[in-house]
C-alpha cells in the first residue's frame, strides 16, 4: 500500500529534482534513497519469503475469503 506524503524542500532542491529526476519520478527516487535507512533488510526478506510460500498464501486466501460469510448482509443506504 502506498501512502501520500507532503514534504518541504528548498526551491533549489525542488528545481533540481524536477530538472534531474523528472516530475513523475521524484517519489520513486526518494523511496529508493530512504528505504535502506528506514526499512531493515530482514523485514523485506521475511516478506519475500512469506510471499513465496504458496501453501501459506493459499491458506491465507481461503481464510480471508471464509470471513465474507461471517459478515452481515449489506443494507442499502436510504436516500437523503
N, C-alpha and C positions, 0 to 999 in steps of 0.2 A: 504494500500500500504506500502510495506517495502522499506526502503532506506538503502544503504550500507554506513557504517561509519568506517573510519580508525582512530584508537586511538593509542597512545603511552603509554606503561606501562613499569615499570622496569622489568628486567629479572626475579627477584624473583616472582613478581606478575604473569608474563606470565607463568612461570613454575608451579606456584601454581594453576592457573586457569586450565591448562591442566591436572595436576595431580588430582585435587579435583573435578572439574566440568566435565571435558571431552571435547575433541576437538570440537565436534559437538553441544555442549550445552552452550557454552560461551555466544553467542548472546542472547539466551533466559534468561540466568542468569542475565546478565547486564540489559536487558529490565525490568525484574521483580524488580530489585533493584532501577532503575532510575525512573520508571513510577510514583510511588507515589509522587515523588519530582518535576516532571515536567508536569504531566497531571492532572489537577484538577478533582476530583471525579465527580463534577456536569457535566462536559463535557462528561465523559463516560456514566453517567446515561442518559443524554439527547440523546446521540447516540443510546443507547439501547432502549429507549422509542420510538424514531423515527422508528427504525428498526422493532419494534413490531407492529407498526401501519400499518396493512396490506392494508387498503384502501389508505393510503398515499403512500406506496411503489408501489402499483399498478398504482396509478395516475402518479407517477414519472416515472415508466417504460413506460407507454403509451406516456407520454410527450417526453421522450428521444427517443423512437422508432419513434415518429412522426417527429423528426428532420431529420431523414435519408432521407425522401422525399424532404427536402429543400436543400440537398447537390447536387452540380453539379455532373454529371457522371464522373467517374474516367477515365482518359485518360491513355493509355499505354505509358510507357517510351520508347523513341527512343533508339535503340542500340547505344552503344558508340564505 
